[in-house]
Amino acid sequence: MVGSLTRLHRAALAGPTLRVARALLGCVVCHRVAGDVLRGRIVEVEAYTDDAASHAAHGRRTPRSQIMFGPPGVAYVYQAYGMHCCLNVTSEDVGRPGAVLIRGVDGIDHARGPGLVCRALRLSLRDNGRDMTTDPDLWIEAAARRRRGERIVRTTRVGISRAIDLRHRFYLFGSPGVSRRDRVAEAAGGTRRLPA
């Protein structure tokens, strides 16, 4: 059973998507499958709101993007390129689009990149719409403690062709679960130290 002290509640996942994205770094995404709990420490994320690269670009509501309009804390799982599932967590208040794509996790082998995250956690399109704040088998745990000296790198998102200049991707510097490092951002000081 999930302890009520460790599960992130809706209030922790509600707010400006960029803030929620940074706050998810170091947290642990959990999926119970056949009695076993698969866990991965979140080390790379991307924020999507109503920008041109988002499924909800310019406030567009479609059957697929509707979930991005709230409430916060819901799993938004979609298929990219007809092959790979991607896990997002909705983040904004009802009526405003926002979701955080989980791009990389540590603690599970072969989970560098959003498709591999879903594969490692055994998530599929069937998991779309599950409320991660109440679901007994899919949830996010708060970060117990930050690792000493960890820094967040802020840079541009990858794998998109629109809004490519927005610095809406965040990752933990030096983590093996990061799908693609940005050495220029790392060298230019695009990092900030996490509080312990």
C-alpha positions in Angstrom: 0.0 0.0 0.0 1.2 3.5 -0.7 1.9 5.6 2.3 0.0 8.9 2.5 3.2 10.7 3.5 5.1 9.8 0.4 2.5 10.0 -2.4 2.4 13.4 -4.1 -1.1 14.8 -3.7 -2.9 16.9 -6.3 -1.8 20.2 -4.7 1.9 19.3 -5.2 1.2 18.6 -8.9 -0.9 21.7 -9.5 0.5 25.0 -10.6 2.6 26.5 -13.4 3.9 23.6 -15.5 7.5 24.8 -15.5 7.5 24.9 -11.7 5.9 21.4 -11.5 8.4 20.0 -14.0 11.4 21.2 -11.9 9.7 19.9 -8.7 9.3 16.4 -10.2 13.0 16.0 -10.5 14.2 13.5 -7.9 10.7 12.2 -7.2 9.9 8.5 -7.9 7.3 7.3 -10.4 5.8 4.0 -9.3 3.7 1.4 -11.0 2.4 -1.8 -9.3 2.3 -4.7 -11.8 1.3 -8.2 -10.7 2.2 -7.4 -7.1 5.6 -6.0 -7.9 6.2 -2.2 -7.7 8.4 -0.8 -10.4 10.1 2.4 -9.4 12.1 5.0 -11.3 13.6 8.2 -9.9 12.7 11.0 -12.3 15.8 12.7 -13.7 14.6 14.3 -16.9 11.4 16.1 -17.8 9.9 18.5 -20.4 7.1 21.0 -19.8 4.3 21.5 -22.3 1.5 24.1 -22.0 -0.2 25.8 -25.0 3.0 26.5 -26.9 3.4 25.5 -30.6 5.0 22.1 -29.8 2.2 21.1 -27.4 -0.7 18.8 -28.2 -2.8 21.7 -26.8 -1.1 24.3 -28.9 -2.8 27.7 -28.7 -5.5 26.2 -26.5 -6.6 23.6 -29.0 -8.8 20.9 -27.5 -8.9 17.6 -29.3 -10.0 14.2 -28.0 -6.2 13.5 -27.4 -5.3 16.8 -25.8 -8.5 17.2 -23.7 -6.7 15.5 -20.7 -4.1 18.3 -20.6 -6.8 20.8 -19.5 -7.0 19.3 -16.0 -7.3 18.3 -13.3 -3.6 18.1 -12.3 -2.1 14.7 -11.4 -3.6 12.6 -14.1 -1.5 10.3 -16.3 -1.5 11.4 -19.9 -0.1 8.5 -22.0 0.0 8.8 -25.7 1.7 7.1 -28.6 4.5 8.8 -30.4 5.2 7.9 -34.1 2.7 5.1 -33.8 5.3 3.0 -31.8 6.3 4.3 -28.4 4.1 5.3 -25.4 5.0 8.5 -23.5 4.1 9.2 -19.9 3.1 12.8 -18.9 1.5 14.1 -15.7 -1.0 16.9 -16.0 -0.2 20.0 -14.1 -2.4 23.0 -14.5 -5.7 23.9 -13.0 -8.9 22.8 -14.8 -9.3 24.7 -18.0 -5.6 25.5 -18.6 -3.4 23.1 -20.6 -0.3 21.7 -19.0 1.6 18.4 -18.7 5.1 17.3 -17.8 6.7 14.6 -20.0 8.8 12.2 -18.1 11.8 11.7 -20.4 14.2 9.7 -18.2 14.4 7.8 -14.9 17.2 6.2 -12.8 16.8 2.9 -10.9 15.4 0.9 -13.8 17.6 -0.4 -16.7 17.0 1.0 -20.2 14.8 4.0 -19.2 16.6 6.8 -21.0 14.0 8.4 -23.2 10.2 8.7 -22.9 9.4 5.5 -24.9 11.8 3.5 -22.8 10.4 4.9 -19.6 7.0 3.6 -20.4 8.4 0.2 -21.5 10.5 -0.1 -18.3 7.5 0.8 -16.1 5.2 -1.4 -18.2 2.8 1.5 -19.1 0.6 1.5 -22.2 -2.2 3.5 -23.7 -4.5 1.6 -21.2 -3.0 3.7 -18.5 -4.1 7.0 -20.0 -6.4 9.0 -17.7 -5.4 7.2 -14.5 -5.4 9.6 -11.5 -1.9 9.4 -10.1 -3.0 11.1 -6.9 -5.5 8.4 -5.9 -4.8 5.3 -8.1 -3.5 2.4 -5.9 -1.2 1.1 -8.6 0.2 4.2 -10.3 1.6 7.1 -8.3 4.5 9.5 -7.8 6.4 9.6 -4.5 8.0 12.7 -3.1 11.8 12.9 -3.2 13.0 11.6 0.1 16.2 13.6 0.0 18.2 15.4 -2.6 21.6 14.0 -3.4 24.5 16.2 -2.4 25.6 18.5 -5.1 22.9 17.7 -7.6 22.2 20.4 -10.1 19.3 21.0 -12.5 20.2 21.8 -16.1 17.6 23.9 -17.9 17.7 23.7 -21.7 15.6 23.3 -24.8 13.3 20.3 -25.5 14.3 17.6 -28.0 12.5 15.7 -30.7 10.2 18.6 -31.7 10.1 20.9 -34.7 8.1 23.9 -33.2 8.9 26.2 -30.3 12.4 24.7 -30.4 13.9 27.8 -28.6 11.9 27.4 -25.4 14.0 26.2 -22.5 11.4 23.8 -21.1 13.5 20.7 -20.5 15.1 20.1 -17.1 17.4 17.3 -16.0 19.7 16.3 -13.2 23.3 16.9 -14.1 25.4 13.7 -14.2 22.5 11.3 -14.0 22.8 8.1 -16.1 19.0 8.2 -16.9 19.2 11.5 -18.9 18.4 10.8 -22.6 20.4 13.6 -24.1 22.8 16.0 -22.4 23.3 19.6 -23.4 26.9 20.2 -22.8 26.6 23.8 -23.9 24.0 24.5 -21.3 26.0 22.6 -18.7 29.1 24.7 -19.4 27.3 28.0 -19.7 25.9 27.7 -16.2 22.4 26.5 -17.2 22.4 24.7 -13.9 21.3 25.4 -10.4 22.0 23.5 -7.3 19.1 21.6 -5.7 18.5 22.2 -2.0 19.4 19.3 0.2 
